[in-house]
């Protein structure tokens, strides 16, 4: 997640510093973080090195050698670099090393599933392993996706996590992902704007999702594969109607439970966006059960049909690159 650069003064510091650095090294050995030995040529003369057992000394020597040849990074993981210079910064580094990157979403099943499959499509192998591979087996894990468990509760969760970081004297390690709930191009609902404004004020990354909800990002191939399953073939007409919509109509159509209006014709901007959709297709979309089992439907569709979810399929449904921006934000926070 982070690159901790341990300076000579810290390695040669007070008696308490080696214990703090040992706690940091445990997370490095878990491959969660990386270590940089500054002033590598002075390593073997430091109090920390001399106090280490032989196998730990070898590990520090390898880190020192790697530090001499590490090329500057332009993206994550381990893009963020923290210098450890004394007891205070060593204590902060230990705390940060044992804090997962927190990805806050409105709904862990729908939005959380979209985050997971976006990472599968666009993340580097190293980032994927940290988020959903070996990094999940560590305590704490490298990444934690968290939901407040109710609509409109995300600002409260964000505020709580910001306060926790402040109480510990740490910079927050948070990324917030939220839908815009927009019913037409450029529409951002007040709830979504409140979250974006909070994140901006707190310098918390909040890459915007410009489509209505997570379901609006499901690629065509996943919908087709879902409709081809024997138990869902009665949903094929609704899927066909969905795929007949224009690109921007697909972005803002309401993918809801059965008998849910796909758009609100009483709003002029929405009525204009969907003006050319036939009455028949509107009725198919309204009667269709594309939302399936509520918020868990998107997770089921994406998981069941992950073999067809290529990066190209996601890019075709998301030519603005919203999901790639989400992935880049998470990678750079790791």
C-alpha positions in Angstrom: 0.0 0.0 0.0 2.6 2.5 1.0 6.3 2.9 0.7 7.9 3.6 4.0 11.3 5.3 3.7 13.3 4.7 7.0 16.0 7.3 7.5 19.3 6.8 9.3 18.2 8.9 12.3 15.3 6.6 12.9 17.4 3.4 12.5 19.8 4.9 15.0 17.2 6.4 17.3 16.0 5.8 20.9 15.5 2.3 22.3 11.7 2.5 21.6 12.2 3.0 17.9 13.3 -0.5 17.0 10.1 -2.0 18.4 8.0 0.4 16.3 10.0 -0.4 13.2 9.6 -4.1 13.9 5.8 -3.7 13.9 6.2 -1.9 10.6 8.4 -4.7 9.1 5.7 -7.3 9.9 3.4 -5.6 7.4 6.2 -5.4 4.9 6.9 -9.1 5.3 3.2 -9.7 4.6 3.7 -7.9 1.2 1.2 -5.2 2.2 3.7 -2.4 2.2 7.2 -1.8 0.9 10.4 -0.6 2.7 13.0 1.8 1.5 16.3 2.1 3.4 17.5 5.6 3.1 21.3 6.0 3.6 21.6 2.4 2.7 25.4 2.4 3.0 25.0 3.2 6.7 22.6 0.5 7.5 25.0 -2.0 9.1 26.3 0.6 11.6 22.8 1.5 13.0 21.4 0.4 16.4 18.4 -1.1 14.6 20.4 -3.4 12.4 22.6 -4.5 15.3 19.6 -5.4 17.4 18.0 -7.5 14.7 18.2 -11.3 14.5 20.2 -12.7 11.5 17.2 -13.4 9.2 15.8 -9.9 9.8 19.2 -8.5 9.0 19.2 -10.3 5.6 15.8 -8.9 4.9 17.0 -5.3 5.7 20.1 -5.8 3.5 17.8 -6.9 0.6 15.6 -3.8 1.1 18.7 -1.6 1.2 19.9 -3.1 -2.1 16.5 -2.7 -3.7 16.3 0.9 -2.5 19.4 1.8 -4.5 17.8 0.6 -7.8 14.1 1.4 -7.3 12.7 3.5 -10.2 10.4 6.4 -9.4 6.7 5.3 -9.4 4.0 7.1 -11.4 1.1 4.9 -10.2 0.2 2.6 -7.3 0.4 0.4 -5.5 3.0 1.8 -3.1 2.9 5.2 -4.8 2.5 7.1 -1.5 5.8 7.5 0.3 6.2 8.3 4.0 9.5 9.2 5.6 10.3 7.7 9.0 12.8 10.0 10.7 12.2 9.7 14.5 10.1 8.1 17.2 7.0 10.2 16.3 7.0 9.3 12.6 7.8 5.7 13.4 4.8 5.5 15.6 2.6 7.1 12.9 4.0 4.7 10.3 3.2 1.7 12.5 -0.4 2.9 12.8 -0.8 3.6 9.1 0.8 0.2 8.2 -2.0 -1.5 10.2 -4.8 0.5 8.7 -6.5 -0.8 5.6 -7.3 1.4 2.7 -11.0 2.1 3.3 -13.3 2.2 0.2 -16.6 3.6 1.3 -19.7 2.8 -0.9 -23.4 3.3 -0.5 -24.2 -0.4 -0.9 -21.6 -3.1 -0.5 -23.4 -5.5 -2.8 -24.2 -3.4 -5.8 -21.5 -0.7 -5.6 -19.1 -3.0 -3.9 -19.5 -5.6 -6.7 -18.9 -2.9 -9.3 -15.7 -1.9 -7.6 -14.5 -5.5 -7.4 -15.1 -6.3 -11.0 -13.6 -2.9 -12.2 -10.5 -3.9 -10.3 -10.5 -7.3 -12.0 -10.7 -5.6 -15.4 -8.4 -2.7 -15.0 -6.1 -3.1 -12.0 -2.5 -4.3 -12.1 -1.8 -7.8 -10.9 -0.1 -6.4 -7.8 -3.2 -4.3 -6.9 -5.6 -7.2 -7.5 -3.5 -9.4 -5.2 -3.5 -6.8 -2.5 -7.3 -6.2 -2.8 -8.7 -9.7 -3.4 -5.7 -12.1 -3.2 -3.1 -12.6 -0.6 -3.8 -9.2 0.9 -7.2 -10.4 2.2 -5.5 -13.1 4.3 -3.6 -10.6 6.5 -4.8 -8.9 9.6 -5.9 -6.3 9.0 -6.5 -6.8 5.2 -4.9 -4.4 2.7 -8.3 -3.2 1.5 -11.7 -2.9 3.2 -14.9 -2.1 1.3 -17.4 -0.7 3.8 -21.0 0.4 3.5 -23.2 2.3 6.0 -26.1 -0.2 5.4 -28.7 2.3 4.3 -29.4 5.0 1.7 -28.3 8.5 2.7 -26.0 7.2 5.4 -22.8 7.5 3.6 -22.0 11.1 4.8 -22.3 9.9 8.4 -19.9 7.0 7.7 -17.4 9.3 6.0 -17.6 11.7 8.8 -17.0 9.0 11.4 -13.9 7.6 9.5 -12.5 11.1 9.1 -12.9 11.7 12.9 -11.2 8.4 13.7 -8.2 9.3 11.6 -8.0 12.8 13.2 -8.2 11.3 16.7 -5.3 9.1 15.8 -3.3 12.0 14.3 -3.2 10.3 10.9 -4.1 11.3 7.4 -7.2 9.5 6.3 -6.7 6.5 4.0 -10.1 6.7 2.4 -11.6 6.5 -1.1 -15.3 7.2 -1.5 -17.4 5.8 -4.4 -20.9 7.1 -4.9 -23.5 7.1 -7.7 -24.8 10.4 -9.1 -28.4 9.1 -9.2 -28.7 11.3 -12.3 -31.9 11.0 -14.4 -30.3 12.8 -17.4 -26.9 13.8 -18.6 -25.3 16.2 -16.1 -27.9 15.6 -13.4 -26.3 15.1 -9.9 -28.7 14.6 -7.0 -28.2 16.6 -3.8 -27.2 13.6 -1.8 -24.4 12.7 -4.2 -23.2 16.4 -4.4 -23.1 16.5 -0.6 -20.7 13.6 -0.5 -18.6 15.0 -3.3 -18.3 18.3 -1.5 -17.4 16.6 1.8 -14.7 14.7 0.1 -13.3 17.8 -1.6 -13.2 19.6 1.7 -11.4 16.7 3.4 -9.0 16.0 0.4 -10.5 12.5 0.2 -10.5 11.0 -3.4 -14.1 10.6 -4.7 -13.9 9.7 -8.4 -17.3 10.6 -9.9 -19.6 7.9 -11.2 -21.6 9.8 -13.9 -24.1 7.1 -14.6 -27.3 6.8 -12.6 -26.4 3.7 -10.5 -24.0 0.8 -10.5 -26.4 -1.3 -12.7 -26.0 1.2 -15.5 -22.4 0.1 -15.8 -23.2 -3.6 -16.5 -21.7 -4.4 -19.9 -23.9 -5.7 -22.8 -22.3 -9.2 -22.7 -23.2 -9.7 -19.1 -26.9 -8.8 -19.8 -27.0 -11.1 -22.8 -25.4 -14.0 -20.8 -27.8 -13.4 -17.9 -30.9 -13.4 -20.2 -29.7 -16.7 -21.9 -29.9 -18.6 -18.6 -33.0 -20.9 -18.6 -34.4 -19.5 -15.4 -34.2 -15.9 -16.7 -35.3 -16.3 -20.3 -38.6 -14.5 -19.5 -36.4 -11.4 -18.9 -35.0 -11.5 -22.4 -37.6 -9.0 -23.9 -36.7 -6.5 -21.2 -32.9 -7.0 -21.8 -33.5 -6.5 -25.6 -35.4 -3.3 -24.9 -32.6 -2.1 -22.6 -29.9 -2.8 -25.2 -32.0 -0.9 -27.8 -31.6 2.3 -25.8 -29.0 4.9 -26.9 -25.8 5.2 -25.0 -26.9 8.1 -22.8 -30.4 6.6 -22.3 -28.6 3.5 -21.0 -26.6 5.7 -18.6 -29.7 7.1 -17.0 -32.5 4.6 -17.3 -33.9 3.4 -14.0 -33.1 -0.2 -13.6 -35.5 -1.2 -10.9 -37.8 -4.0 -9.7 -40.8 -5.1 -11.7 -43.4 -2.3 -12.3 -40.9 0.5 -11.8 -41.1 3.4 -14.2 -37.8 3.4 -16.3 -37.8 7.2 -16.3 -40.0 10.1 -14.9 -41.8 11.7 -17.9 -43.0 14.6 -15.7 -39.4 15.9 -15.7 -38.7 17.7 -19.0 -35.1 16.8 -19.2 -35.8 13.1 -18.7 -38.8 13.2 -21.1 -36.5 14.7 -23.7 -33.8 12.1 -23.2 -36.2 9.2 -23.7 -38.5 10.9 -26.2 -37.7 8.4 -29.1 -38.2 5.2 -27.0 -41.3 3.3 -28.2 -44.2 2.8 -25.8 -43.7 -1.0 -26.2 -40.0 -0.8 -25.0 -41.0 1.4 -22.1 -43.6 -1.1 -21.0 -41.1 -4.0 -21.4 -38.6 -2.1 -19.2 -41.3 -1.3 -16.7 -42.5 -4.9 -16.4 -39.0 -6.4 -16.5 -37.3 -7.7 -13.4 -33.8 -6.5 -14.3 -33.2 -5.5 -10.7 -33.6 -9.1 -9.8 -33.0 -9.8 -6.1 -32.6 -6.2 -5.1 -29.2 -4.8 -4.6 -27.6 -8.2 -4.7 -28.6 -8.7 -8.4 -25.6 -6.9 -9.9 -23.2 -9.0 -7.7 -24.9 -12.2 -9.0 -24.9 -11.1 -12.6 -21.2 -10.0 -12.6 -20.0 -13.0 -10.6 -21.9 -15.6 -12.6 -20.8 -14.1 -15.9 -17.3 -12.9 -15.0 -15.8 -14.8 -18.0 -17.3 -12.3 -20.4 -16.4 -9.2 -18.4 -13.3 -8.1 -20.3 -11.8 -4.6 -20.0 -13.1 -3.9 -23.6 -16.6 -4.8 -22.5 -16.5 -2.4 -19.6 -14.9 0.3 -21.7 -17.7 0.0 -24.3 -20.3 0.6 -21.6 -18.2 3.3 -19.9 -16.4 5.3 -22.6 -15.9 8.2 -20.2 -13.6 6.0 -18.2 -15.4 6.4 -14.8 -14.5 2.9 -13.7 -10.8 3.1 -14.8 -10.6 6.4 -12.7 -12.0 4.5 -9.7 -9.4 1.8 -10.1 -6.6 4.3 -10.5 -7.7 6.1 -7.4 -7.7 2.9 -5.4 -4.4 1.7 -6.8 -2.7 5.1 -5.9 -4.1 4.8 -2.4 -2.6 1.3 -1.9 
